[in-house]
Amino acid sequence: MSRQANRGTESKKMSSELFTLTYGALVTQLCKDYENDEDVNKQLDKILFSNFLPRGFNIGVRLIEDFLARSNVGRCHDFRETADVIAKVAFKMYLGITPSITNWSPAGDEFSLILENNPLVDFVELPDNHSSLIYSNLLCGVLRGALEMVQMAVEAKFVQDTLKGDGVTEIRMRFIRRIEDNLPAGEE
Amino acid sequence: MADEALFLLLHNEMVSGVYKSAEQGEVENGRCITKLENMGFRVGQGLIERFTKDTARFKDELDIMKFICKDFWTTVFKKQIDNLRTNHQGIYVLQDNKFRLLTQMSAGKQYLEHASKYLAFTCGLIRGGLSNLGIKSIVTAEVSSMPACKFQVMIQKL
């Protein structure tokens, strides 16, 4: 009977574990796929690195629609407001965490998202031979893809990672430029 | 639940990623399906372990299958299996009339041939879950009209 009782309360947490575990399986598979090639072992993480970004990017491109539909967030007036929305609404909604925003550059075009605990790495330990793998790199791709759909070109990269022994996980975001809509010639 | 979208998108990317990076002949000989199935297997193993942590011991095989159809399916796909049938000799057919991973595709016949790509992961998920409960099985899926599908579980007797 205990089985019936704890259904429901657990189910929300379980579904985030589904995502975490699925992502883990994907990374593992990618590691396997590229392992046979001993000669390029040194390049391994570079390959993984470049392979991940497009995937995250595609997710971001679609996720932004889901986000806008659900969140009722209006237009952001500056990059600071965007940062707030990302941290307090988007991360909260999809990953259940609220990263803090710090280290603004004087020009206001760069900031850091500090993740106290990163749900993606809940069950993860990096083996020694993959010490340079940027495990959660998908997140950067998602951020980049999502923001590109709202006319912002940004750069996102991990500068600290708890998997590598740092105290926190830090994603550095840099605003590059506003993307102008280019209408095809002859159309208004 | 908002984070559901994340899983769906990740799953889509996994399928397209596996097929895009496929080398010559890998699509034809089923390597891609196997890869997706293996990923599902790992996830199924992990999930069932977390999920049955505090549950009572299962009575028998049928009890386990019911658990998969109800609790497990609800967690992963937000609904229960619509129909569970068995011949009481180790074959179970799980029917889902509105399978979550197929609902975003056109319901016509147009993409029917691509449906199997989107079922492989789930086949692995079931097999992995059962395997960690001590049941060895073979899981296959079939779609006759989207978005309904059937998973056939063949229990391998030891």
Interface residues (C-beta under 8 A of the other chain):
Chain A: M1 S2 R3 N6 R7 E10 S11 K12 M14 S15 S16 E17 L18 F19 L21 T22 Y23 G24 A25 L26 T28 Q29 D33 N51 R55 N58 I59 R62 L63 D66 R70 M93 Y94 L95 G96 F123
Chain B: M1 A2 D3 E4 A5 L6 F7 L9 L10 H11 E13 M14 S16 G17 V18 S21 K35 N38 M39 G40 R42 V43 G46 L47 R50 F51 D54 T55 A56 F67 D71 T74 T75 V76
